[in-house]
Amino acid sequence: MVRKVLAAAAVYVVVEGYVAVLVAHQLGAAVTVLLLAAIGVVGSRLLRRTGLRTRAALRGGGDPSEVMGRGAITVLAAGLVTLPGFVTAALGAVLLIPPVTAAVARRTRLSGRLAEGSWVSGGPAWRMGRPSGAGTVIEGTVIEGEVLSERDADDGPRPPRQVPPADR
């Protein structure tokens, strides 16, 4: 597995370096560096915006799997744009096109309902680690009142707290 990751990283560096040299040959080194920096800034802002949108959508209620699925693809695309290089930026930009995002979400089952057993769908992964009986409804009568510790009951009422005057 480590060899595959290292091989993929080597291919990434070679391909991005080759494309950067081609762009620098056509536009100049300074323009190429500025373009790469601008692409990184756009990607990082896109990541932030995607995170804020996903958080707002999750707070709004409803089925989180749709938001999580499309959000995951958008985060992947923004991450590709953030990586230095023209090839990864182009791949990320393609993933940001709404029909492509929808197609990838359908293809990877990240749209609508996530795969059964996932933590979002409430499957077994969701229930792992929860204490037995968690979420069980217990029938009974609700008693309104104030919670007192044993210490509070033995000592009687507490005197009012004195607030020191503020120094001027």
TASUL-V831012 format. One line per field, one symbol per residue. ss: DSSP state (H for helix, E for strand, L for the rest). psi: psi as a letter, one per 40 degrees, with the letter a starting at -180 (. if undefined). burial: b if it has 16 or more other ideal C-beta (glycine too) atoms within 10 Angstrom, else e. A space follows every 50 residues. Layout:
ss = ???
psi = ???
burial = ???
//
This chain:
ss = LHHHHHHHHHHHHHHHHHHHHHHHHHHLHHHHHHHHHHHHHHHHHHHHHH HHHHHHHHHLLLLHHHHHHHHHHHHHHHHHHHLLLHHHHHHHHHHLLHHH HHHHHHHLLLLLLLLLLLLLLLLHHHHLLLLLLLLLLLLLLLLLLLLLLH HHHHHLLLLLLLLLLLLL
psi = ddddddddddddddddddddddddddeidddddddddddddddddddddd dddddddddeaaheddddddddddddddddddihiddddddddddehddd dddddddefeibhiiieiddeeadddehehihehehhhiahhhiahhiid ddddeaiiiihhhiihh.
burial = eeeeeeeeeeeeeeebeebbeebbeeeeeeebeebbeebbebbeebbeeb eeebeebeeeeeebbbbbbbbbbbebbbbbbbbebbebbebbbebbeeee beebbeeeebbeebeeebebbeeeeeeeeeeeeeeeeeeeeeeeeeeeee eeeeeeeeeeeeeeeeee
//
